[in-house]
Amino acid sequence: MKHLQEVFGVLSEHQFMLNLDKCSLAKQAIDFLSHTITEDSIIPSRERIQAIIAIPQPETLAQANKFIGKIGWYRKFMLKFAKIAAPIHKVTNKIKRKKHEFYWHDAQVQAANKLKQLLTEEPLLLRYPHPTAPFILATDVSEYAIGAGLKQIFDGKTHYNYFLSRLLTTTERNYKTIEREALAIFWCMKKLEQYLGGRDVIIHTDHKPLAQFHKKNKFNSKRIDEWLVKRQDMLPQMVDVTYKKGSTHGDADGMSRPEIHPHQHYLNTITRSMTTTAVHKPVINHDSQSTVPLNNTDMAPASMTFDLSLTRIRDEQQHDSHILKIKEQLKTATRSYSNFIIENDLLYKLVTQPQATMLTKLIYIPSSMREEVLQSYHDHPTAAHFGVNRTWRKLRTKCYWPMMKETIQNYIRSCEKCAKFNLRRTKSQPIDYIKITTDRLSPRSFGARGHGFLGTHTTIFHTR
């Protein structure tokens, strides 16, 4: 009842009305979006599973796409989804002009039956993230696939939060082993950013050269060096990167090691939207003692190295008078700042992003760090000196401070490089036009012939 009172209080405060016919109260479990949601976990809907099992073997490309789309909705519950579904994806990846080449042979039949079997035999259950227990991300890569499992250990037990797996592209298969292993870490961190939400993550990898790689300044791989620069927002979250032998790395190994036909591939869509619950790039330290410098000194001088870690933001917030005032007001439960929250002694602003229905928390940037944030998102070599609107659209989903757009506008207007090199996008000037005026003088007698009129013509040039 206490939770209901809190919910009803918030709804009443914001003048929301509920439709009782669509409300479920005092339920042990509810069905939502083909999932059954319980107090501490989420499982696939039993009715949806029965419907998928009843689907006959596809006979057309459209039917195959529908089948893999429906069963793929539950891939986060299945340990080896990418490997098992590979024969089906080999068929469904055909482009439209080759859809007449559709086939459904024994390999596809076996894959479809195996996926249906997993829906009935596997203990398909994912636990909600524990609010304080650290996340453990176990990743592994084979020659053709990436596999990972996100888990937490509390109450003496291991609880899984999410499973990921995908096949490597043809290009990624040509990477060095260490590059493929690093790719798995960065891809999984990006894929799970909404789960992780800026929290600490312990990485388990069975590739020993990657142990503590997030603390190193330079690798022998240019590709990994570039990832360290581009994904610096993730480095503070990696509190530890630990090596584990393959024999003790089964939760991730099982998703990548099984044999996969080298010509079968399936790409998960990787969203380009960035996380909204922590501050980000370009150079972010995982602690206050170390810095990850940019590798190309021609492109990125030392002045382009920034410390935008949560630790530093927390320290700087303690010296910002406006932030301290808001924190003090929040402690007294005033409604003046009801759209702010404090987590881990960090102040966040609650906002509703465009085309979103849920509130998002954005880190409040203290005044002493705003210029560094603008430098990192405008002046940095990877930022490309974008204009006001584009820079603002990137920042507004990641952090907050009052009058952000005005600050960005003033900063970019004062940017010397933008003023020097940016060409004005003006329309071409039209061709000069001519204005001709005419007049006549009369009645008079001019010349020996006695003409009585005199015509005058004046040409006036105008430039727009």
N, C-alpha and C positions, 0 to 999 in steps of 0.2 A: 504493500500500500504506500510505503514511503516513496518508492520510485514512481508510482503512478501520480502521486501528489506533486512531485517535482516536475514531471512531464506536463501535467495539466496546468501547473503554475506558469511554465514557460509559454505554453500555447495561449493561455489567457492573457498573459502580458503582451503578447504580440497580436492578439485579436484573431486567433485562428479558430476555425470551427471544424469539428470532426463529424464524419458520417458514421453513426453507430452501426449501420448495416455492414460497413466495411472494416470494422474494428474487431480485433481478437484480444480479449482480456483474460488474464489468469490461465494461460495455456502453458502446458509443459513443452510444446513444440508447435511451430507454425511452418507452413509451406510458403516459400517465396522464391520466385524466379527459378522454378524447377529444383529447388534445394529445400531440405528440411532443416530448419534452424532450431537448435536446442539451447539450453542454458550455457553450455560450455563448448559446443562443437557445431560443425555443419556437415551434413551428409547429403548425397544425391536423393532426390525425390523418388520414392518407391514406384509411384505411378509412372513417372517419366522413364525409369529404367525398364519397366515392363513394356512400355510402348516402343522403346528402342530395340529390345530383344525380339519383339514381334515384327520388326521391319524385315521384309524378304530380301534376298540377295539382289542388288541393283542390276538392272538390265540396260540402263542408259547412263550417259555421263551426268545428266541432271540428277538422277536418282543416287548416283555414287556421291556426288557433291552434297546432297541433302543428308545422306547417311553419315558421312564423315563430319559434317558440320554439327549434327545432333550429338553424336557420341563424343566429339571433340570438346563439347561444352563441359565435360567432366574430366578433361585431361589432367587437371591439377590434382586429381585424386589417384592417378595411375602412375606407377613407378617407371614403366617402360613404354609409355605411349608412343613416342617418336619412332622407336625401333619397330614396334608391332605394326603401326599404321603405315610404315614406309611403302609397302607394296601398293596400298590404296592410293597414297599420294602420287605415286609414279603414274597412275592412271588419271587422277583428277587434276594434275598440274598441266594437262594438255590445253593449249590455247584453242580458241573457238574454231579457227579454220581447220583444226585437226581433230575436232570432236568426232568425226566419222570413224577415226581410228580406235575408238573406245573398245576395250576388251575387259573381260572379267574371268581370269583364269584361276587355277587352283591356288596360286599364291594369294590372290585377293580374297578368295573364299575363306582360306585359312585365317587370314588377318582379320576379316570381319567377324568370324566365329570366335577368335581369340579375344577380341575386344569385348564382345558380348559376354564371354565367359568371365572376364575380369570384373565386369559390372556386377556379377552375381557372387563371385568368390572372394574378391579382395575385401579386406576390412576398410571400406571406403569412408574414412572419417578424418577430418582435419580439425585441430583444436584452434581456438581463438588465441591470438598472441597474448602472452602473459605480460602485464604492464611493467614488471621490473626485471624479469629474467632476461639475460642477454640472448640475442639470436645467434644461432650457429648455422652457417651456410656451408654445406659440404658440396664441392664441385668436382667434376671429373670430365675428362675428354678422351675419346678414343680417336681413331683415324677418321671416323665419319660422323660422330655425334657428340653433343654436349648433354650432360646430365647433372642435376643438382637437387638437393633437398634442403628445405628451410625447417629448422627445428629449434626447440627450446627444451632445457632440462630443468624441471622443478618437481618438487614432491618426490624426489628419488626416481622419477620416470622420464623417458624421452617422449616428447609430444611433437608430432609433425604439424607444421602450419601450411606447407605448400610443396608441391613437386613440379619441377620444370624439366623439359627435355626438348631438344630439337636437333635436326640434322644439319651438318655443316654445308655451306655452299661449296661449289667447285673451287672457288678462290680460297676460301678458308682452309680447305683440305691441304693446300700447298704451304700453309704456314708451318714454321718450325714448331716442335713440340711445346716449347716454353711459351710461344705466342698463342697456341691454341688453348693452353691451360689458363693463360692470363685473359684471353678472350672470354672463357667461360665465367671467370669471376666478374669481369666488368659487365657482361651481358646479363647475368643473373642479378647483379646489384641494380642495374637499370630496370630490369623487368619487375623487380620486387620493391621498387622505391616507395610505392604507396603502402606496402606492408611495413617496411623498415622505418619510414617516417623520420629519418635523421638519427635513429637510435644506433647504439653500438652493435657491431657485428663481429663475430669471430669466424674467420675463414678457415676451413679445413681443405687442404689440397694434398694429393699424393705425388706432387711434383716438387721435389725438395729444393731446386734452385729458386722457386717462388716464395719460399719461407721468408717472411718479413720484407717482401719486395716493396711494400708501400712506404718503407722507411729509407729506401735506397734512392740515391740521386740520379743514377744513370745505369742503364742496362746495355748489353751488347746488341740489343735489338732496337732498331729505330722505330719499329712499329709499337713496341711497348712504351718507349719513351713518349711517343705521340699520345698514346692512351693515357699515360700518367698526367699529361698536360690537359687533355680534353676532359678527363673525368676526375679532376681534382676535387670536385664537390663530394666525391665518394670517399676520399682518403681519410678524412677525420673519423668516419664511421668504422673503418677497419681498425679496431683496437688491437687485433692480433691475427697474423696469418701463419697457421700452424701446419707443419708437415705431418701427414699420417700415411702409414704404409697402406698399399693397395688392399692387403688382406683385412685391414680394419676399416676400410673405407667403402663398405658394401652399399650404404644407402645411395651414394652417388654413382659408384661403379656400375651398379645394376642398370642404370639408365643409359650408360654410354658404351659399355663394353660389348654387349651382344652383337653378333655379326650383322652387318647391314650391307645390302647390295650397293656397290660403289656408284651406281647410276641413279639411285633413288634419293631424292632429296625433298625436304619440305621446310619451308621457312616460316617461322612464327613472325607475325607482324610486330616489329619493335616500334613502340610509339616514340615520337620525338618530343612529346610534352615532358616538361621537367618537373621534378619534385617540388612540392609547395610547402614543405614543413621544415626546411633547413636552409641555411644560406649556402651559397655556391661559389663557384669558380671565380677567377682562373687558377691562382695558386693557393691552395689551402693546406695548412699544416695539420698533421694529425695530433700534434701536441705543440707546446710552446717552445720546445727545445730544438726542433728540426724544421728545416725548410725544404720544399721540393722545388729546386730551381728549374727554370726553362732551359732546354738543352741547346737550342740554337741561339747563340749569343748575338748573332747578327739581327735576328728577328725580335729577340726579347732581351733587352738589357736588364741589368740587375734591378733597376728601378721598377720593372714590371712584375716583380715578385710580391705577392700580397699575402698577408695572414688574415684570412676571413674565417677562422675557426670559431666554433661555438664557444670554446673556452675564452677566446679573446673578446667576442661579442658580449659574453656574460660580464667580463671585467669592465668593459667600456660602458655597459649599461649602468653599472654602479656609480659612474661619474656623470651621468646625464641627468640633470635636474628635472626635466620633464618626465622622463621614464620613472624616476624615483617617486615623483608625485603620483603617477598612475598606479604604481605598485602599492603605495601607501593607501590610496583610495580603495583599491581592490581588497586590501586587508580589512577594511571597515565595511565591506559588502555593499558599497554604494552602487546605485544603478547608473551613475554618470559614465562609468567605464565598463558597462556590461559586455561590450564587444571585445574585451581584452581578457587574456588568461595568463597565468604564470605557471610554467612547467620547468622543473629543474633550475629554478631561480632565473629563468629566461622569460622575458615578456614577449607575448605573441598578440597579434591583432587577428580577430576573427572576421573574415570577409566572405562574400559569396562571389565566386568567379563567374565571368560571362558564360552563359549556356550551362550553368551548373545549378543544382538544387541544394547541395549540402554546403555547410560552412567549411572554410579552409583556414588553417592557422598559418600566418605569415610572421616570420621573425621580425621584430622591431629593431631597425638599424639605428644605433645612437648617432647623434650629430657628428661625433668625432670620426666616424668611419664612412660617412656617406660619400665623401670624395673618392676614397679608395674603391668603394663599390662601383661608382661611376667610371673610374679609370679602368677597372677590370672588365666592365661590360661595354665600354666604348673605345678606350685607347689601346687595350691589349691587342696583340697581333691576331688573336683568334676572334676578336670582336668586330673587326672590319669597319669601325667608325660609322656605325649605322646612324640613321637620323633619329629625331625625337620620338616619333610614334613607334618605330620598331624597337628602339631601346626601352621605351616605357612598357611595351607589350611583353618584352622578355622579363623585365624586373618585377612587374606587378603581380606575377604568379609565384614569386620567390621570396619577396621581402616587402617591408612596409616602412614608410615614414611619412609624416604630414607633408602635404603639398609636393608629392614626389614628382609629378609631371612638370610642375613649374621649375623644380630644381634641375631636372634633366634638361629642360629647355634652355635654361640659363647656362648650364655647363657646356652643352654642345655649341651654343652660340659663341662661347669663348674659346672653343677648340681651334688652335692655330692651324693644325693640319687640315681640318675640315674647311676652314676659310681659304686655305692656300690651294688645295687640290680638288675640292668638289666643284664640278661644273654646274652651273645653274641650269636647271631644266626648264628653259623658257621656250616658247614657241618661236618658230622662225619668223623674222620680220617680213611683212608683205612687200611686194614691189611698190616703189614710189609711184604715186598717181599724179596726174596732171589736171589742173583746173584751168579752163579757158574762159575768159570773159570777153563779151562782144558788146559793142555799142555803135551808135551812128550819130553823126552831126548833120542837121538840116534845119530849115532850107537855106542854102547858101549857093553861091556860084563859085565853082572852083575850076581853075584852068581855062585854056582857050576853048575847049569844047563845051564849057558851060554846065558841067555836071553839078547837080544840086545836092548830092549826098556824099558823106564821107564815113566810111566804115572803119572802126578800130577793133583790133583783136589783141588781147593780152594773155600770155601764158604764165600761169603761176604754179611753181613746183612746191609740193607739200611732202613732208616726210613724217610718217607715223612715229 
